[in-house]
Amino acid sequence: MARAGLGWTLRDLAHQAGVNPNTISRYETGKDIMAGTLRKIEATLRAAGVGFIDQPDTIGVTLPRNRVP
């Protein structure tokens, strides 16, 4: 959801996070990835302005207002 909201391709996120595109693909299809890799991905998305919402009734992301598609 965050990647799509930023208008990033799978390869864009992989490049920015310094991980293999297959890793992103595996994670997006619900498979496990190493915790350190997940932290890299999260840090990359946060640096791009993504916020994460994890509350009892809501799971989602917020995107920066100044994002240009």
C-alpha positions in Angstrom: 0.0 0.0 0.0 2.8 2.4 0.9 4.8 1.6 -2.2 1.8 2.1 -4.5 0.9 5.3 -2.7 4.3 6.8 -3.4 4.0 5.7 -7.0 7.1 3.5 -6.7 7.6 0.3 -8.6 8.8 -2.8 -6.8 12.3 -2.2 -8.3 12.2 1.4 -7.0 11.6 0.4 -3.5 14.1 -2.5 -3.7 16.8 0.0 -5.0 16.0 2.6 -2.4 16.1 0.1 0.4 19.1 -1.8 -0.9 17.4 -5.2 -1.0 16.6 -7.7 -3.8 13.4 -7.0 -5.7 12.5 -10.7 -5.1 12.5 -10.0 -1.4 10.0 -7.2 -1.8 7.8 -9.4 -4.0 7.9 -12.2 -1.4 6.9 -9.9 1.4 4.1 -8.3 -0.6 2.6 -11.8 -1.3 2.6 -12.6 2.5 5.8 -14.6 2.9 8.2 -14.0 5.7 11.4 -12.0 5.3 14.3 -11.4 7.7 13.6 -8.8 10.4 16.6 -6.7 9.4 15.4 -6.5 5.8 12.0 -5.5 7.0 13.5 -2.7 9.1 15.4 -1.5 6.0 12.2 -1.4 4.0 10.3 0.4 6.7 13.1 3.0 7.2 13.1 3.7 3.5 9.4 4.2 3.4 9.5 6.4 6.5 12.3 8.5 5.0 10.0 9.1 1.9 7.3 10.4 4.3 5.1 7.4 4.8 3.5 7.0 8.2 2.2 3.7 9.5 -1.1 3.2 11.4 -1.5 0.2 13.5 -4.5 0.5 15.8 -7.0 -2.1 17.0 -9.6 -1.1 14.3 -7.3 0.4 11.7 -4.2 -0.7 9.8 -2.9 1.5 7.0 -0.5 4.2 5.9 -0.4 7.9 5.6 1.3 9.6 2.7 3.1 13.0 2.6 0.9 15.8 1.3 3.6 17.2 -1.0 3.9 13.9 -2.9 4.0 14.4 -6.6 2.8 11.3 -8.5 
